[in-house]
């Protein structure tokens, strides 16, 4: 479960960055630290999940392009009604 912990920390810190950036300022040490630690946690989660036997997020899904089926149907539907 180290991948789940790293994902939680990474997304929580990036949420803090987006939430408090107007208040803290984009160049504040707190914000930059949260941004750096959150980014490192998400990269660490990707590395951990790559080697996990049953990953939370299967990174192999991102190697294949998405199926164009719904997009091609959407294009036909638009042409039919115009």
N, C-alpha and C positions, 0 to 999 in steps of 0.2 A: 503493500500500500504506500510505498514512498512516492509513487507517481501521483497518487490522489492528493497527498499532502502538498507536494510541490505545485500542483495545479491550483489548489485552493489558495495557497499563499500568493502565487503569481497573479491570479485573477483578482484577489482581494486587494493587493497593493496597486494594481493598475486601476481598479475602481476608485481607490483613495486618491490616486493621482488625478483622475478625471474629475472627481468630486470637489477636491480642495484646491485645484489649480488657481481659480479666481481669487481665493482668499489668501493663499500662501504666496502666489506669484510663481511664474514658470521657472525662474532662476533661483528659487530658494533651495537651500541645502536639504531640507526635509523632503521636498518634492522630488528632487533629483536622486536622493537616496532611495526613496520608495520606487521610483521608476527603474533604477538600476537593479535593485534587489528583486523586483517583480519580473523584470526581463530575464535575469539569471535563473530565477525559479522556473519560469516557463521553458527556457532552453534546457534546463536540467530535467524537467518533466518529460520533454520530448526524447532526451537521451535515455532516460530510465524506461520509458514506455516502449522504445524501440527494441529493447532487449527482454522485455517481459513476456512470459509465455502466454498470458491472457491479458493484453493491455486494455486500459479503459478506452483509449482512442486508438484504433488500429490505423497507424500512419500509412499503411499500404493502400488505403482508400484514396489517398491524395495522389498516388502515382498514375492512376487511370483517369482519363478525361471523363467528364460526366456524359451520360447518355443523352443524345440530342432529341429524343423522342418528343417530350413535351414542348420543346421549343419549335420543332417543325410543325406540330399540330397547332400551336398558337399562331404561327404565320399563316397557315391555311385558313384558320378561322377569321383572321383579320381580313384576308382577301375576299372571303365569301361575303362579308357584310359591307364591304365598301363599294 
